Amino acid sequence: MRNLKRVLLAVFVLLLVLTILAFVLENQQPVSLLFLGWAGPQLPVSVVTVIALLFGMLIGPLLGWSVGRMVRGRRKRLA
């Protein structure tokens, strides 16, 4: 059973890597983002998407942590 879990995990990781590789290879068109008058450098669509994903993965937990701290602080004041 333990080996089956390892094999399934390895297959899942391999499929995930192949999917990401296909995404990157299929989205090589350069784009330049424009935000509030600031124009970014021309980068492939896949790079822009991955950067946005990583940024969201960092910001999401930080916001959740800060909201959790505020809620806990309010609970302590009410008790």
C-alpha positions in Angstrom: 0.0 0.0 0.0 2.9 2.3 0.8 4.5 1.8 -2.5 1.2 2.4 -4.3 0.9 5.8 -2.7 4.5 6.6 -3.7 3.8 5.6 -7.3 0.6 7.5 -7.5 2.3 10.6 -6.0 5.2 10.3 -8.5 2.7 9.9 -11.4 0.7 13.0 -10.2 3.9 15.1 -9.9 5.1 14.0 -13.3 1.7 14.9 -14.9 1.8 18.3 -13.1 5.3 19.0 -14.4 4.4 18.0 -17.9 1.3 20.2 -17.8 3.3 23.2 -16.6 6.0 22.5 -19.3 3.3 22.4 -22.0 1.8 25.6 -20.7 5.1 27.4 -20.8 6.0 26.1 -24.2 2.6 27.0 -25.7 2.6 30.6 -24.3 5.7 32.3 -25.5 4.1 35.4 -27.0 5.6 38.5 -25.5 3.2 40.9 -23.7 3.7 44.1 -21.9 1.5 45.0 -19.0 0.3 48.6 -18.5 -0.8 49.7 -15.0 -1.5 53.3 -13.9 0.8 54.6 -16.7 3.6 52.3 -15.8 4.6 49.9 -18.6 6.4 46.7 -17.7 9.0 45.0 -19.8 7.9 42.6 -22.5 7.8 39.1 -21.1 6.2 35.8 -22.3 2.6 35.2 -21.2 3.7 32.2 -19.3 6.2 34.1 -17.2 3.6 36.8 -16.4 1.1 34.1 -15.4 3.6 32.3 -13.2 4.7 35.5 -11.5 1.1 36.4 -10.8 0.5 32.9 -9.3 3.6 33.1 -7.1 2.6 36.6 -5.9 -0.9 35.4 -5.0 0.6 32.4 -3.2 2.6 34.8 -1.0 -0.1 37.5 -0.5 -3.0 35.1 0.3 -1.5 33.5 3.4 -0.1 36.8 4.7 -3.6 38.4 4.4 -5.2 35.3 6.1 -2.6 35.5 8.9 -3.2 39.3 9.5 -7.0 38.9 9.5 -6.7 36.0 11.9 -4.6 38.1 14.3 -7.1 41.0 14.2 -10.0 38.6 14.9 -8.1 37.0 17.8 -7.3 40.4 19.2 -10.9 41.5 19.1 -12.0 38.2 20.9 -9.5 38.9 23.7 -10.8 42.4 24.2 -14.4 41.2 24.3 -13.7 38.5 26.9 
